[in-house]
Amino acid sequence: MKFYSEFALLDIKHGRKGVAKTVKAGKKIPVLIEGEIEGIWGSDDGISQEFEIAVKRVKVKGKIL
């Protein structure tokens, strides 16, 4: 199965203040998110469909830009 996405939201519990500070400073944090799609969020608008992901692991991948 293949699919494509240009956007995701990440609900951060631990470390969120540091992430917010970094992003507010205009920097980008490269991440690798591993998880499982386990549900549908909202409805299909004819262009895209949101899905719920149970996140198993998030890693900073590379240098903060």
N, CA, C, O and CB atoms as a CASP TS submission, in Angstrom:
PFRMAT TS
TARGET T0000
AUTHOR 0000-0000-0000
METHOD Language model
MODEL 1
PARENT N/A
ATOM      1  N   MET     1       0.851  -1.178   0.000  1.00  0.00           N
ATOM      2  CA  MET     1       0.000   0.000   0.000  1.00  0.00           C
ATOM      3  C   MET     1       0.894   1.237   0.000  1.00  0.00           C
ATOM      4  O   MET     1       1.842   1.318   0.781  1.00  0.00           O
ATOM      5  CB  MET     1      -0.967   0.000   1.227  1.00  0.00           C
ATOM      6  N   LYS     2       0.598   2.188  -0.863  1.00  0.00           N
ATOM      7  CA  LYS     2       1.335   3.443  -0.923  1.00  0.00           C
ATOM      8  C   LYS     2       0.377   4.606  -0.678  1.00  0.00           C
ATOM      9  O   LYS     2      -0.779   4.569  -1.099  1.00  0.00           O
ATOM     10  CB  LYS     2       2.052   3.599  -2.288  1.00  0.00           C
ATOM     11  N   PHE     3       0.869   5.634   0.004  1.00  0.00           N
ATOM     12  CA  PHE     3       0.087   6.852   0.165  1.00  0.00           C
ATOM     13  C   PHE     3       1.029   8.031   0.338  1.00  0.00           C
ATOM     14  O   PHE     3       2.233   7.851   0.524  1.00  0.00           O
ATOM     15  CB  PHE     3      -0.880   6.738   1.369  1.00  0.00           C
ATOM     16  N   TYR     4       0.478   9.243   0.276  1.00  0.00           N
ATOM     17  CA  TYR     4       1.250  10.473   0.274  1.00  0.00           C
ATOM     18  C   TYR     4       0.595  11.482   1.205  1.00  0.00           C
ATOM     19  O   TYR     4      -0.632  11.568   1.263  1.00  0.00           O
ATOM     20  CB  TYR     4       1.374  11.045  -1.154  1.00  0.00           C
ATOM     21  N   SER     5       1.401  12.243   1.932  1.00  0.00           N
ATOM     22  CA  SER     5       0.887  13.272   2.831  1.00  0.00           C
ATOM     23  C   SER     5       1.818  14.473   2.826  1.00  0.00           C
ATOM     24  O   SER     5       3.028  14.324   2.658  1.00  0.00           O
ATOM     25  CB  SER     5       0.724  12.722   4.261  1.00  0.00           C
ATOM     26  N   GLU     6       1.261  15.655   3.009  1.00  0.00           N
ATOM     27  CA  GLU     6       2.057  16.872   3.116  1.00  0.00           C
ATOM     28  C   GLU     6       1.925  17.542   4.480  1.00  0.00           C
ATOM     29  O   GLU     6       2.554  18.572   4.722  1.00  0.00           O
ATOM     30  CB  GLU     6       1.655  17.843   2.035  1.00  0.00           C
ATOM     31  N   PHE     7       1.107  16.966   5.387  1.00  0.00           N
ATOM     32  CA  PHE     7       0.802  17.656   6.630  1.00  0.00           C
ATOM     33  C   PHE     7       0.447  16.651   7.720  1.00  0.00           C
ATOM     34  O   PHE     7      -0.228  15.654   7.465  1.00  0.00           O
ATOM     35  CB  PHE     7      -0.345  18.654   6.425  1.00  0.00           C
ATOM     36  N   ALA     8       0.909  16.926   8.935  1.00  0.00           N
ATOM     37  CA  ALA     8       0.535  16.116  10.097  1.00  0.00           C
ATOM     38  C   ALA     8       0.568  17.002  11.343  1.00  0.00           C
ATOM     39  O   ALA     8       1.306  17.986  11.395  1.00  0.00           O
ATOM     40  CB  ALA     8       1.492  14.884  10.262  1.00  0.00           C
ATOM     41  N   LEU     9      -0.219  16.651  12.321  1.00  0.00           N
ATOM     42  CA  LEU     9      -0.189  17.314  13.623  1.00  0.00           C
ATOM     43  C   LEU     9       0.393  16.333  14.629  1.00  0.00           C
ATOM     44  O   LEU     9       0.151  15.129  14.543  1.00  0.00           O
ATOM     45  CB  LEU     9      -1.620  17.798  14.061  1.00  0.00           C
ATOM     46  N   LEU    10       1.159  16.848  15.581  1.00  0.00           N
ATOM     47  CA  LEU    10       1.752  15.991  16.600  1.00  0.00           C
ATOM     48  C   LEU    10       1.399  16.543  17.974  1.00  0.00           C
ATOM     49  O   LEU    10       1.719  17.691  18.283  1.00  0.00           O
ATOM     50  CB  LEU    10       3.294  15.891  16.422  1.00  0.00           C
ATOM     51  N   ASP    11       0.751  15.747  18.788  1.00  0.00           N
ATOM     52  CA  ASP    11       0.380  16.128  20.146  1.00  0.00           C
ATOM     53  C   ASP    11       1.551  15.771  21.062  1.00  0.00           C
ATOM     54  O   ASP    11       1.782  14.596  21.348  1.00  0.00           O
ATOM     55  CB  ASP    11      -0.951  15.413  20.606  1.00  0.00           C
ATOM     56  N   ILE    12       2.288  16.782  21.521  1.00  0.00           N
ATOM     57  CA  ILE    12       3.496  16.559  22.319  1.00  0.00           C
ATOM     58  C   ILE    12       3.173  16.763  23.795  1.00  0.00           C
ATOM     59  O   ILE    12       2.605  17.788  24.173  1.00  0.00           O
ATOM     60  CB  ILE    12       4.643  17.510  21.873  1.00  0.00           C
ATOM     61  N   LYS    13       3.533  15.795  24.622  1.00  0.00           N
ATOM     62  CA  LYS    13       3.317  15.889  26.068  1.00  0.00           C
ATOM     63  C   LYS    13       4.611  16.285  26.780  1.00  0.00           C
ATOM     64  O   LYS    13       4.643  17.314  27.454  1.00  0.00           O
ATOM     65  CB  LYS    13       2.790  14.551  26.625  1.00  0.00           C
ATOM     66  N   HIS    14       5.662  15.503  26.649  1.00  0.00           N
ATOM     67  CA  HIS    14       6.936  15.781  27.309  1.00  0.00           C
ATOM     68  C   HIS    14       7.871  16.477  26.337  1.00  0.00           C
ATOM     69  O   HIS    14       8.088  15.981  25.231  1.00  0.00           O
ATOM     70  CB  HIS    14       7.580  14.480  27.843  1.00  0.00           C
ATOM     71  N   GLY    15       8.429  17.615  26.726  1.00  0.00           N
ATOM     72  CA  GLY    15       9.345  18.359  25.877  1.00  0.00           C
ATOM     73  C   GLY    15       8.680  19.440  25.044  1.00  0.00           C
ATOM     74  O   GLY    15       9.336  20.089  24.230  1.00  0.00           O
ATOM     75  N   ARG    16       7.379  19.640  25.240  1.00  0.00           N
ATOM     76  CA  ARG    16       6.628  20.588  24.403  1.00  0.00           C
ATOM     77  C   ARG    16       7.102  22.029  24.554  1.00  0.00           C
ATOM     78  O   ARG    16       7.059  22.789  23.586  1.00  0.00           O
ATOM     79  CB  ARG    16       5.158  20.512  24.740  1.00  0.00           C
ATOM     80  N   LYS    17       7.554  22.425  25.748  1.00  0.00           N
ATOM     81  CA  LYS    17       7.997  23.815  25.943  1.00  0.00           C
ATOM     82  C   LYS    17       9.276  24.093  25.155  1.00  0.00           C
ATOM     83  O   LYS    17       9.428  25.171  24.580  1.00  0.00           O
ATOM     84  CB  LYS    17       8.226  24.105  27.443  1.00  0.00           C
ATOM     85  N   GLY    18      10.186  23.136  25.127  1.00  0.00           N
ATOM     86  CA  GLY    18      11.412  23.299  24.350  1.00  0.00           C
ATOM     87  C   GLY    18      11.136  23.330  22.859  1.00  0.00           C
ATOM     88  O   GLY    18      11.749  24.101  22.121  1.00  0.00           O
ATOM     89  N   VAL    19      10.209  22.486  22.419  1.00  0.00           N
ATOM     90  CA  VAL    19       9.830  22.477  21.000  1.00  0.00           C
ATOM     91  C   VAL    19       9.192  23.813  20.641  1.00  0.00           C
ATOM     92  O   VAL    19       9.520  24.398  19.609  1.00  0.00           O
ATOM     93  CB  VAL    19       8.854  21.302  20.686  1.00  0.00           C
ATOM     94  N   ALA    20       8.285  24.300  21.483  1.00  0.00           N
ATOM     95  CA  ALA    20       7.620  25.581  21.219  1.00  0.00           C
ATOM     96  C   ALA    20       8.633  26.723  21.147  1.00  0.00           C
ATOM     97  O   ALA    20       8.541  27.574  20.263  1.00  0.00           O
ATOM     98  CB  ALA    20       6.572  25.875  22.306  1.00  0.00           C
ATOM     99  N   LYS    21       9.592  26.748  22.063  1.00  0.00           N
ATOM    100  CA  LYS    21      10.612  27.794  22.084  1.00  0.00           C
ATOM    101  C   LYS    21      11.445  27.762  20.798  1.00  0.00           C
ATOM    102  O   LYS    21      11.738  28.807  20.217  1.00  0.00           O
ATOM    103  CB  LYS    21      11.524  27.630  23.318  1.00  0.00           C
ATOM    104  N   THR    22      11.817  26.579  20.366  1.00  0.00           N
ATOM    105  CA  THR    22      12.620  26.421  19.152  1.00  0.00           C
ATOM    106  C   THR    22      11.853  26.889  17.920  1.00  0.00           C
ATOM    107  O   THR    22      12.397  27.608  17.082  1.00  0.00           O
ATOM    108  CB  THR    22      13.048  24.960  18.979  1.00  0.00           C
ATOM    109  N   VAL    23      10.577  26.477  17.809  1.00  0.00           N
ATOM    110  CA  VAL    23       9.758  26.842  16.653  1.00  0.00           C
ATOM    111  C   VAL    23       9.448  28.345  16.653  1.00  0.00           C
ATOM    112  O   VAL    23       9.448  28.980  15.599  1.00  0.00           O
ATOM    113  CB  VAL    23       8.447  26.028  16.648  1.00  0.00           C
ATOM    114  N   LYS    24       9.187  28.902  17.824  1.00  0.00           N
ATOM    115  CA  LYS    24       8.913  30.347  17.915  1.00  0.00           C
ATOM    116  C   LYS    24      10.136  31.169  17.505  1.00  0.00           C
ATOM    117  O   LYS    24      10.002  32.314  17.074  1.00  0.00           O
ATOM    118  CB  LYS    24       8.486  30.725  19.350  1.00  0.00           C
ATOM    119  N   ALA    25      11.328  30.582  17.639  1.00  0.00           N
ATOM    120  CA  ALA    25      12.566  31.257  17.232  1.00  0.00           C
ATOM    121  C   ALA    25      12.791  31.151  15.726  1.00  0.00           C
ATOM    122  O   ALA    25      13.810  31.608  15.209  1.00  0.00           O
ATOM    123  CB  ALA    25      13.766  30.665  17.979  1.00  0.00           C
ATOM    124  N   GLY    26      11.828  30.541  15.025  1.00  0.00           N
ATOM    125  CA  GLY    26      11.914  30.445  13.571  1.00  0.00           C
ATOM    126  C   GLY    26      12.679  29.238  13.061  1.00  0.00           C
ATOM    127  O   GLY    26      13.004  29.163  11.876  1.00  0.00           O
ATOM    128  N   LYS    27      12.968  28.299  13.941  1.00  0.00           N
ATOM    129  CA  LYS    27      13.716  27.114  13.542  1.00  0.00           C
ATOM    130  C   LYS    27      12.780  25.953  13.250  1.00  0.00           C
ATOM    131  O   LYS    27      11.631  25.937  13.691  1.00  0.00           O
ATOM    132  CB  LYS    27      14.715  26.723  14.626  1.00  0.00           C
ATOM    133  N   LYS    28      13.290  24.981  12.499  1.00  0.00           N
ATOM    134  CA  LYS    28      12.541  23.767  12.176  1.00  0.00           C
ATOM    135  C   LYS    28      13.247  22.570  12.795  1.00  0.00           C
ATOM    136  O   LYS    28      14.476  22.504  12.802  1.00  0.00           O
ATOM    137  CB  LYS    28      12.398  23.586  10.635  1.00  0.00           C
ATOM    138  N   ILE    29      12.477  21.633  13.310  1.00  0.00           N
ATOM    139  CA  ILE    29      13.029  20.438  13.943  1.00  0.00           C
ATOM    140  C   ILE    29      12.695  19.236  13.071  1.00  0.00           C
ATOM    141  O   ILE    29      11.525  18.869  12.965  1.00  0.00           O
ATOM    142  CB  ILE    29      12.471  20.252  15.393  1.00  0.00           C
ATOM    143  N   PRO    30      13.690  18.610  12.442  1.00  0.00           N
ATOM    144  CA  PRO    30      13.403  17.432  11.622  1.00  0.00           C
ATOM    145  C   PRO    30      13.100  16.236  12.527  1.00  0.00           C
ATOM    146  O   PRO    30      13.858  15.934  13.449  1.00  0.00           O
ATOM    147  CB  PRO    30      14.598  17.114  10.675  1.00  0.00           C
ATOM    148  N   VAL    31      11.987  15.563  12.252  1.00  0.00           N
ATOM    149  CA  VAL    31      11.599  14.424  13.089  1.00  0.00           C
ATOM    150  C   VAL    31      11.221  13.214  12.237  1.00  0.00           C
ATOM    151  O   VAL    31      10.824  13.334  11.078  1.00  0.00           O
ATOM    152  CB  VAL    31      10.426  14.808  14.002  1.00  0.00           C
ATOM    153  N   LEU    32      11.360  12.070  12.848  1.00  0.00           N
ATOM    154  CA  LEU    32      10.891  10.817  12.279  1.00  0.00           C
ATOM    155  C   LEU    32       9.834  10.298  13.245  1.00  0.00           C
ATOM    156  O   LEU    32      10.119  10.066  14.419  1.00  0.00           O
ATOM    157  CB  LEU    32      12.074   9.772  12.064  1.00  0.00           C
ATOM    158  N   ILE    33       8.619  10.116  12.751  1.00  0.00           N
ATOM    159  CA  ILE    33       7.511   9.665  13.585  1.00  0.00           C
ATOM    160  C   ILE    33       7.158   8.237  13.201  1.00  0.00           C
ATOM    161  O   ILE    33       6.918   7.946  12.029  1.00  0.00           O
ATOM    162  CB  ILE    33       6.278  10.601  13.437  1.00  0.00           C
ATOM    163  N   GLU    34       7.125   7.348  14.185  1.00  0.00           N
ATOM    164  CA  GLU    34       6.719   5.968  13.957  1.00  0.00           C
ATOM    165  C   GLU    34       5.428   5.717  14.730  1.00  0.00           C
ATOM    166  O   GLU    34       5.307   6.092  15.896  1.00  0.00           O
ATOM    167  CB  GLU    34       7.840   4.966  14.388  1.00  0.00           C
ATOM    168  N   GLY    35       4.484   5.090  14.079  1.00  0.00           N
ATOM    169  CA  GLY    35       3.217   4.804  14.736  1.00  0.00           C
ATOM    170  C   GLY    35       2.336   3.944  13.870  1.00  0.00           C
ATOM    171  O   GLY    35       2.772   3.392  12.860  1.00  0.00           O
ATOM    172  N   GLU    36       1.095   3.840  14.279  1.00  0.00           N
ATOM    173  CA  GLU    36       0.125   3.021  13.559  1.00  0.00           C
ATOM    174  C   GLU    36      -1.149   3.819  13.312  1.00  0.00           C
ATOM    175  O   GLU    36      -1.710   4.404  14.239  1.00  0.00           O
ATOM    176  CB  GLU    36      -0.190   1.731  14.341  1.00  0.00           C
ATOM    177  N   ILE    37      -1.604   3.841  12.064  1.00  0.00           N
ATOM    178  CA  ILE    37      -2.892   4.455  11.746  1.00  0.00           C
ATOM    179  C   ILE    37      -3.965   3.539  12.306  1.00  0.00           C
ATOM    180  O   ILE    37      -4.025   2.358  11.963  1.00  0.00           O
ATOM    181  CB  ILE    37      -3.075   4.681  10.191  1.00  0.00           C
ATOM    182  N   GLU    38      -4.819   4.091  13.177  1.00  0.00           N
ATOM    183  CA  GLU    38      -5.817   3.234  13.824  1.00  0.00           C
ATOM    184  C   GLU    38      -7.236   3.789  13.785  1.00  0.00           C
ATOM    185  O   GLU    38      -8.157   3.179  14.328  1.00  0.00           O
ATOM    186  CB  GLU    38      -5.427   3.003  15.244  1.00  0.00           C
ATOM    187  N   GLY    39      -7.415   4.932  13.154  1.00  0.00           N
ATOM    188  CA  GLY    39      -8.765   5.478  13.093  1.00  0.00           C
ATOM    189  C   GLY    39      -8.871   6.592  12.073  1.00  0.00           C
ATOM    190  O   GLY    39      -7.868   7.062  11.534  1.00  0.00           O
ATOM    191  N   ILE    40     -10.114   7.011  11.814  1.00  0.00           N
ATOM    192  CA  ILE    40     -10.397   8.098  10.881  1.00  0.00           C
ATOM    193  C   ILE    40     -10.765   9.338  11.683  1.00  0.00           C
ATOM    194  O   ILE    40     -11.507   9.254  12.661  1.00  0.00           O
ATOM    195  CB  ILE    40     -11.540   7.713   9.889  1.00  0.00           C
ATOM    196  N   TRP    41     -10.248  10.479  11.270  1.00  0.00           N
ATOM    197  CA  TRP    41     -10.504  11.751  11.930  1.00  0.00           C
ATOM    198  C   TRP    41     -11.204  12.661  10.920  1.00  0.00           C
ATOM    199  O   TRP    41     -10.604  12.998   9.900  1.00  0.00           O
ATOM    200  CB  TRP    41      -9.173  12.401  12.468  1.00  0.00           C
ATOM    201  N   GLY    42     -12.410  13.058  11.160  1.00  0.00           N
ATOM    202  CA  GLY    42     -13.139  13.920  10.236  1.00  0.00           C
ATOM    203  C   GLY    42     -13.658  13.148   9.035  1.00  0.00           C
ATOM    204  O   GLY    42     -13.852  11.933   9.087  1.00  0.00           O
ATOM    205  N   SER    43     -13.879  13.882   7.953  1.00  0.00           N
ATOM    206  CA  SER    43     -14.433  13.237   6.758  1.00  0.00           C
ATOM    207  C   SER    43     -13.594  13.593   5.533  1.00  0.00           C
ATOM    208  O   SER    43     -12.816  14.547   5.557  1.00  0.00           O
ATOM    209  CB  SER    43     -15.910  13.659   6.541  1.00  0.00           C
ATOM    210  N   ASP    44     -13.759  12.827   4.479  1.00  0.00           N
ATOM    211  CA  ASP    44     -13.041  13.042   3.226  1.00  0.00           C
ATOM    212  C   ASP    44     -13.651  14.252   2.525  1.00  0.00           C
ATOM    213  O   ASP    44     -14.848  14.264   2.241  1.00  0.00           O
ATOM    214  CB  ASP    44     -13.099  11.772   2.310  1.00  0.00           C
ATOM    215  N   ASP    45     -12.831  15.277   2.241  1.00  0.00           N
ATOM    216  CA  ASP    45     -13.325  16.495   1.595  1.00  0.00           C
ATOM    217  C   ASP    45     -13.148  16.473   0.079  1.00  0.00           C
ATOM    218  O   ASP    45     -13.341  17.490  -0.587  1.00  0.00           O
ATOM    219  CB  ASP    45     -12.617  17.701   2.167  1.00  0.00           C
ATOM    220  N   GLY    46     -12.782  15.317  -0.462  1.00  0.00           N
ATOM    221  CA  GLY    46     -12.563  15.198  -1.891  1.00  0.00           C
ATOM    222  C   GLY    46     -11.115  15.441  -2.296  1.00  0.00           C
ATOM    223  O   GLY    46     -10.726  15.163  -3.430  1.00  0.00           O
ATOM    224  N   ILE    47     -10.316  15.965  -1.359  1.00  0.00           N
ATOM    225  CA  ILE    47      -8.901  16.217  -1.613  1.00  0.00           C
ATOM    226  C   ILE    47      -8.018  15.402  -0.667  1.00  0.00           C
ATOM    227  O   ILE    47      -6.990  14.855  -1.065  1.00  0.00           O
ATOM    228  CB  ILE    47      -8.592  17.713  -1.467  1.00  0.00           C
ATOM    229  N   SER    48      -8.443  15.337   0.585  1.00  0.00           N
ATOM    230  CA  SER    48      -7.659  14.609   1.588  1.00  0.00           C
ATOM    231  C   SER    48      -8.573  14.059   2.675  1.00  0.00           C
ATOM    232  O   SER    48      -9.755  14.394   2.748  1.00  0.00           O
ATOM    233  CB  SER    48      -6.580  15.523   2.208  1.00  0.00           C
ATOM    234  N   GLN    49      -7.994  13.205   3.521  1.00  0.00           N
ATOM    235  CA  GLN    49      -8.709  12.586   4.644  1.00  0.00           C
ATOM    236  C   GLN    49      -7.734  12.503   5.813  1.00  0.00           C
ATOM    237  O   GLN    49      -6.604  12.047   5.640  1.00  0.00           O
ATOM    238  CB  GLN    49      -9.276  11.155   4.263  1.00  0.00           C
ATOM    239  N   GLU    50      -8.146  12.928   6.977  1.00  0.00           N
ATOM    240  CA  GLU    50      -7.305  12.839   8.166  1.00  0.00           C
ATOM    241  C   GLU    50      -7.499  11.493   8.850  1.00  0.00           C
ATOM    242  O   GLU    50      -8.597  10.939   8.867  1.00  0.00           O
ATOM    243  CB  GLU    50      -7.619  13.985   9.141  1.00  0.00           C
ATOM    244  N   PHE    51      -6.400  10.977   9.417  1.00  0.00           N
ATOM    245  CA  PHE    51      -6.426   9.709  10.140  1.00  0.00           C
ATOM    246  C   PHE    51      -5.745   9.873  11.487  1.00  0.00           C
ATOM    247  O   PHE    51      -4.833  10.685  11.641  1.00  0.00           O
ATOM    248  CB  PHE    51      -5.744   8.592   9.321  1.00  0.00           C
ATOM    249  N   GLU    52      -6.197   9.097  12.455  1.00  0.00           N
ATOM    250  CA  GLU    52      -5.618   9.090  13.793  1.00  0.00           C
ATOM    251  C   GLU    52      -4.441   8.117  13.825  1.00  0.00           C
ATOM    252  O   GLU    52      -4.552   6.979  13.369  1.00  0.00           O
ATOM    253  CB  GLU    52      -6.683   8.705  14.859  1.00  0.00           C
ATOM    254  N   ILE    53      -3.316   8.577  14.366  1.00  0.00           N
ATOM    255  CA  ILE    53      -2.136   7.728  14.478  1.00  0.00           C
ATOM    256  C   ILE    53      -1.765   7.561  15.946  1.00  0.00           C
ATOM    257  O   ILE    53      -1.631   8.542  16.677  1.00  0.00           O
ATOM    258  CB  ILE    53      -0.952   8.321  13.681  1.00  0.00           C
ATOM    259  N   ALA    54      -1.599   6.310  16.371  1.00  0.00           N
ATOM    260  CA  ALA    54      -1.070   6.025  17.698  1.00  0.00           C
ATOM    261  C   ALA    54       0.448   6.078  17.563  1.00  0.00           C
ATOM    262  O   ALA    54       1.050   5.184  16.967  1.00  0.00           O
ATOM    263  CB  ALA    54      -1.573   4.619  18.257  1.00  0.00           C
ATOM    264  N   VAL    55       1.069   7.118  18.113  1.00  0.00           N
ATOM    265  CA  VAL    55       2.510   7.331  17.975  1.00  0.00           C
ATOM    266  C   VAL    55       3.255   6.382  18.908  1.00  0.00           C
ATOM    267  O   VAL    55       2.975   6.321  20.106  1.00  0.00           O
ATOM    268  CB  VAL    55       2.886   8.809  18.283  1.00  0.00           C
ATOM    269  N   LYS    56       4.190   5.655  18.352  1.00  0.00           N
ATOM    270  CA  LYS    56       5.011   4.720  19.131  1.00  0.00           C
ATOM    271  C   LYS    56       6.354   5.343  19.501  1.00  0.00           C
ATOM    272  O   LYS    56       6.897   5.078  20.573  1.00  0.00           O
ATOM    273  CB  LYS    56       5.236   3.418  18.344  1.00  0.00           C
ATOM    274  N   ARG    57       6.890   6.182  18.592  1.00  0.00           N
ATOM    275  CA  ARG    57       8.209   6.766  18.824  1.00  0.00           C
ATOM    276  C   ARG    57       8.369   8.015  17.963  1.00  0.00           C
ATOM    277  O   ARG    57       7.921   8.058  16.817  1.00  0.00           O
ATOM    278  CB  ARG    57       9.334   5.738  18.515  1.00  0.00           C
ATOM    279  N   VAL    58       9.014   9.027  18.533  1.00  0.00           N
ATOM    280  CA  VAL    58       9.363  10.242  17.789  1.00  0.00           C
ATOM    281  C   VAL    58      10.844  10.501  18.039  1.00  0.00           C
ATOM    282  O   VAL    58      11.288  10.547  19.186  1.00  0.00           O
ATOM    283  CB  VAL    58       8.472  11.485  18.227  1.00  0.00           C
ATOM    284  N   LYS    59      11.604  10.669  16.964  1.00  0.00           N
ATOM    285  CA  LYS    59      13.032  10.925  17.084  1.00  0.00           C
ATOM    286  C   LYS    59      13.405  12.188  16.313  1.00  0.00           C
ATOM    287  O   LYS    59      12.916  12.417  15.207  1.00  0.00           O
ATOM    288  CB  LYS    59      13.845   9.719  16.573  1.00  0.00           C
ATOM    289  N   VAL    60      14.271  13.003  16.904  1.00  0.00           N
ATOM    290  CA  VAL    60      14.851  14.120  16.163  1.00  0.00           C
ATOM    291  C   VAL    60      15.821  13.491  15.177  1.00  0.00           C
ATOM    292  O   VAL    60      16.692  12.708  15.557  1.00  0.00           O
ATOM    293  CB  VAL    60      15.569  15.182  17.118  1.00  0.00           C
ATOM    294  N   LYS    61      15.661  13.842  13.914  1.00  0.00           N
ATOM    295  CA  LYS    61      16.435  13.220  12.848  1.00  0.00           C
ATOM    296  C   LYS    61      17.225  14.290  12.109  1.00  0.00           C
ATOM    297  O   LYS    61      16.706  14.902  11.175  1.00  0.00           O
ATOM    298  CB  LYS    61      15.516  12.446  11.873  1.00  0.00           C
ATOM    299  N   GLY    62      18.448  14.522  12.502  1.00  0.00           N
ATOM    300  CA  GLY    62      19.281  15.520  11.852  1.00  0.00           C
ATOM    301  C   GLY    62      19.412  16.777  12.683  1.00  0.00           C
ATOM    302  O   GLY    62      19.030  16.818  13.852  1.00  0.00           O
ATOM    303  N   LYS    63      19.963  17.806  12.051  1.00  0.00           N
ATOM    304  CA  LYS    63      20.201  19.074  12.730  1.00  0.00           C
ATOM    305  C   LYS    63      18.974  19.970  12.704  1.00  0.00           C
ATOM    306  O   LYS    63      18.213  19.983  11.737  1.00  0.00           O
ATOM    307  CB  LYS    63      21.373  19.792  12.099  1.00  0.00           C
ATOM    308  N   ILE    64      18.799  20.723  13.794  1.00  0.00           N
ATOM    309  CA  ILE    64      17.726  21.719  13.851  1.00  0.00           C
ATOM    310  C   ILE    64      18.098  22.828  12.879  1.00  0.00           C
ATOM    311  O   ILE    64      19.205  23.366  12.921  1.00  0.00           O
ATOM    312  CB  ILE    64      17.515  22.280  15.318  1.00  0.00           C
ATOM    313  N   LEU    65      17.162  23.158  12.011  1.00  0.00           N
ATOM    314  CA  LEU    65      17.426  24.129  10.945  1.00  0.00           C
ATOM    315  C   LEU    65      17.002  25.528  11.336  1.00  0.00           C
ATOM    316  O   LEU    65      17.157  26.462  10.549  1.00  0.00           O
ATOM    317  CB  LEU    65      16.715  23.721   9.673  1.00  0.00           C
TER
END
